[in-house]
């Protein structure tokens, strides 16, 4: 069909001019649903449930907002949203930028953190205490109050990993290449020191990059961090790709180190094979 929105033909040779293709129609309905979910107030949960239903059945993607608002309202909402985004970006840049500068330039630091190797890194007590309840408890103890030169040791992190952890605590983010390089150490640190935002960032990145070569490592880490929902996702991926994973050298070492997980993989594989036979 010659769509009046996405077609590359000039409007003047497009009869009729009000036709719209299925892709553009569903896209517009999705945009209206998103607008409704953000502006729904008390109905936010209902809107969210509707979006999940729409994801399963795109043909049912209709929102009450669609009946009462047109494209002009949608465009205005997008403009307002973009303005709010710009203001938030400026605020984040102002808040995080000053903290990062204080860390990078070592301005009025009052604590040294020693990794497993290399020299200690100077930081600020207030930042660590604000970002992690565990750090707060450690710094509130009598052994950490005697002088500004106190040193806290984090033996499970190398100097480079500790530097990345501290950068995240100050900045709230890491460059993708740095996150990918240290993601497993950062995930374990976020669990041990109770840093929820870092944990969520690591989980999201790990699942985005989940593949046959790293699935066992991710499964092991999610098991240590007791995140059952994401662990089930990783376990399901391993089961689906068991032919590629089971005959690798990594799998033998993994089973020796994690016998309980190897049992879970075996049981899940048998259940999956049984279910496929039934269908």
Secondary structure as GFF3:
##gff-version 3
##sequence-region A 1 279
A	DSSP	three_ten_helix	11	13	.	.	.	ID=ss1
A	DSSP	alpha_helix	22	39	.	.	.	ID=ss2
A	DSSP	three_ten_helix	41	43	.	.	.	ID=ss3
A	DSSP	alpha_helix	44	56	.	.	.	ID=ss4
A	DSSP	three_ten_helix	58	60	.	.	.	ID=ss5
A	DSSP	alpha_helix	64	68	.	.	.	ID=ss6
A	DSSP	alpha_helix	71	104	.	.	.	ID=ss7
A	DSSP	beta_strand	111	114	.	.	.	ID=ss8
A	DSSP	beta_strand	121	123	.	.	.	ID=ss9
A	DSSP	alpha_helix	125	131	.	.	.	ID=ss10
A	DSSP	alpha_helix	133	140	.	.	.	ID=ss11
A	DSSP	three_ten_helix	142	144	.	.	.	ID=ss12
A	DSSP	beta_strand	151	153	.	.	.	ID=ss13
A	DSSP	alpha_helix	159	171	.	.	.	ID=ss14
A	DSSP	alpha_helix	176	192	.	.	.	ID=ss15
A	DSSP	alpha_helix	196	208	.	.	.	ID=ss16
A	DSSP	alpha_helix	215	224	.	.	.	ID=ss17
A	DSSP	alpha_helix	228	240	.	.	.	ID=ss18
A	DSSP	alpha_helix	242	245	.	.	.	ID=ss19
A	DSSP	alpha_helix	249	257	.	.	.	ID=ss20
A	DSSP	alpha_helix	259	278	.	.	.	ID=ss21
###
